[in-house]
């Protein structure tokens, strides 16, 4: 039975890959197309052509209803993730993993790192919702910021961080769960799958930046 | 007095009807300042969305995704227009653009560092622009990039002459690139939109959306094109659509391509 099911996709894949290989010069000529693979494993990003995410000047609003910009994160390394508060599984786990990263830092360095959570859900995640979410996850430290912004600001940040997402009709979001670490100048230094239980890579990257 | 009021109301109603008629009939299309009103409608996207997949029939005959009316540039943005934008917003000049917003090929075909193009090229579509630059251009015109759904819906042209469209697209995809012609060299589609196929690839606002149906990813199969993804295509004959979705999937916001340009859209309100 399984073999029978497998036959068809193989055939289709073969056709498709033939089409790709031989009939698509426009795709082949896209610059840097070989670099697009998002490494799902932990990976240190060497991005010499990349500059700071602080060049993005969109206005956000924080959970305490204050205007917020990415550049407010300058001066300290920052752990960044994107979530939405009505997300049932992936987002709480993302926050829990970031909190594990926070706990793994030496006591005298905890306040030398920012933790920034941006919402995908520009419609439903009001500052009050974000505050509620913070409370639910026992986030009280002033090193943390939760922010919401317009859909265009969300899209721009996600594109910058290489995060794919799509709003589905229910109002929920299908999205990558990625933890990014910025240095104090806003340059992306490290990214990992937020579902990865192993946080050694993230804490290692942070410790290097704090050194 | 009363009859005056009635007359006024009937004029209002009449003008409303006229407007509605115009917005649903491509023959009487509404065009203002190089933008065309694309009427509300629907299309079946290449991959059905999660909410649409309530049973196993993937070849939906009714429109699976509806798209609200929106304004769309009749043609892709030209060098001439992009040049005017860069002159007004020097931070998007080739020598000033921030590295996080582009790869090293931004506007590389422009004749010199001043960002001026050969005058013969001015009406060609601007290419070698990153998503960030395209977004900045549209925002500067008080516009936005079209969503992928809007773009695909416009391409399908309300299912007018679908077979011919497929043939045209495949014919274009299968020939090597030539020097780009100026925009608007070919007839408009049924919406009054030009150059949707046969000229360049175009950025969409949400190019970084998932193309694979969420169900297949949740089931642990993460092979986006190679397994369940390709089987769940709503129209397996539509290789051209598959290529477009795959191409978008491969892009990052800072990429540029010498066949990759854009056009802008706008809400109707």
Interface residues (C-beta under 8 A of the other chain):
Chain A: X8 X9 X12 X13 X15 X16 X19 X20 X23 X24 X25 X26 X27 X29 X30 X31 X32 X33 X35 X36 X49 X50 X51 X52 X53 X55 X56 X152 X155 X156 X158 X159 X160 X162 X163 X164 X165 X166 X168 X169 X170 X174
Chain B: X49 X50 X51 X52 X98 X99 X100 X101 X103 X104 X105 X131 X132 X135 X139 X144 X173 X174 X175 X176 X177 X201 X205 X206 X208 X209 X210 X214 X217 X225 X226 X227 X228 X230 X231 X236 X239 X242 X243 X246 X247 X250 X251 X252 X253 X254 X255 X256 X257 X258 X259 X260
